[in-house]
Amino acid sequence: MRILFIVFLFVSFSKAQTINQLIHYSTKKHQSLQSIKHRLSAMDERIQKSQKWANPDLSLGINDIQFRKPLSRDEERMQNQAINFKQKFPWFDKLDARKNVALEEKHVIFHSLEAAQVALAYNIRTTAYNIKELQLRIRIIHKYMQLARQNIKLYTDYISVDTMSHADSVSAELSLSKLEIRAERYTSLLNAQKEKLHYLVQKKVKNISDKLTMIKPKSLKYYLAGIRKNPNYHRKLAQSDVARANKSLIDLEKYPDPYVQVGYFNRTDYPDYTSVSVGISLPIYGTEELNSEIAQKESLARQSESIDYKFLIKSQIRQAYVKLTEAYKIYNIIQKQSLPQLDHMLELSSSAIEEGADLFTYTNILEQKLALEEERIAIIAEYMRTQAKLKSLTGVK
């Protein structure tokens, strides 16, 4: 029997996965990331496209159609059939400027992918911590329910049943019912969180091997140094680079692209001939200058957005760090001061039941200890979720 139990534990443990394993699997398989990867892949073709010339124009023409003989093509020398070919040539490094815009746009999508991966990892972590928190809450409630039942039985066995002792017994039973209701609610929330994790990982997760643990937080300086790794910040910088590259491209638009048109003309009963024409568009209405001003202001706007976002990340890191250190301090108060005191009171109350002490006093202390145990679990889970937030702000997947 012992061997079977050990085998069962080994199988259960082997099926358990760490949070990092879940994140690694999800970032490889999740469809929301696949869509961004496809867009990123399409940017290679966009870069190639930026180096292509504009398509040439090819036209066919019939000149000098006589109304009196519309099908006749030998009435005079002006009558001809023509094929015209027109090609525009990009000048002044415009192809390089277009390529730079496409490259910077690719960087934006790349950092969008990085940001999506970090956001997915953050959601997986927080959901996993929610699951572990709820599992611990349910476990501790069942533990206290078992302990309360044992003491109710002990109280009933040792104390004569009078009006007061019966009231205490009923009160204790009501406390048990409240615990059962709370356990059911936690179970419902747990199932919902498991379904959420199923979507985030995109596979069923039976067990998570990570434990909720409290360790001393790192310094604020350490987290602030991680701003440079934040993918959303890099995306803002990349968007600013796109705006600058676009400004450079628009500045070149004031230099018109020349075009060459070649025509071949066929005449019935007369010699054929060709014609060549060269032309450019005339930028005389100031449209290009206005476009340049617009692009300049958009570039400045993007630059301001990136600076503002950096300040925002710093603020979010500081706020999260305050929550982190607060949770750590509260945990130490509960763990080192409050819980030892309640444990001592609970031992005294439990021993006193056999001597006829009030069951209500014991039940009340038990409820206080349960509430404190749950608060400790909640604080540890909050600490872990805040750590996950700081990881996401510093670009950790």
Buried (B, 14 or more C-beta within 10 A) or exposed (E): EEEEEEEEEEEEEEEEBEBEBBBBBBBEEBEEBEEBEEBBEEBEEBBEEBEEEEEEEEEEEEEEEEEEEEEEBEBEEEBBBBBBEBBBEBEBBBBBBBBBBBBBBBBBBBBBBBBBBBBBBBBBBBBBBBBBBBBBBBEBBEEBBEBBEEBBEBBBEEBEEEEEBEEBBEEBEEBBEEBEEBBEEBBEBBEEBBEBBEEBBBEEBEEBEBEBEBEEBEEBEEBBEBBEBBBBBBBBBBBBBBBBBBBBBBBBBBBBBBBBBEBBBBBEEBEEEEEEEEEEEEEEEEEBBEBBEEBBEBBBEBBEBBEEBBEBBBEBBEEBBEBBBBBBEBBEEBBEEBBEEBEEBBEEBBEBBEEEBBBBBBBBBBBBBBEBBBBBBBBBBBBBBBBBBBBBBBBBB
